[in-house]
Amino acid sequence: MPRLVGINHIALEVGDVEEALEWYGRIFDFELRGREPGMAFVDMGDQFIAFSRGRTQPPDSHRHFGLVVDDKEAARAALEAAAAEILPGRGLNFRDPWGNLVQVVAYEDIQFMKTPEVMRGMRLELPKSDHARAELREKGLA
């Protein structure tokens, strides 16, 4: 039986790909990986987001995905500056203009890890919190 080992990419339906690139570009620093008709691919190191033209469903109420950032407070400030719909609660959750529900989490606080090679390629040096390191050790991953 195959074992789940990670996520290569996520695909987001948006009303307009150019508008999505502009809107998300006000929030996050990213590089465009490539394009196809009706799609754009945004790099996240060894993973990517695919923006796809044509939202076919109503706004998400519970289905969401989490984006990992190097600076959660900078993400909050950028979201506020972009007048994004930030949802109430203890985390940093927002809804994009097309109804996609997104959770922002800080790299230091979660057990997810980029390899040293990917970190070097992304020109990042990010620490982990004691709690995140303990979770990794508990699973034999650190």
PyMOL commands that set and color helices and strands:
alter all, ss='L'
color gray80, all
select helices_A, chain A and resi 17-27+72-81+107-109+116-121+130-138
alter helices_A, ss='H'
color red, helices_A
select strands_A, chain A and resi 9-14+31-36+39-44+47-53+65-69+85-87+92-95+101-106
alter strands_A, ss='S'
color yellow, strands_A
deselect
rebuild
show_as cartoon
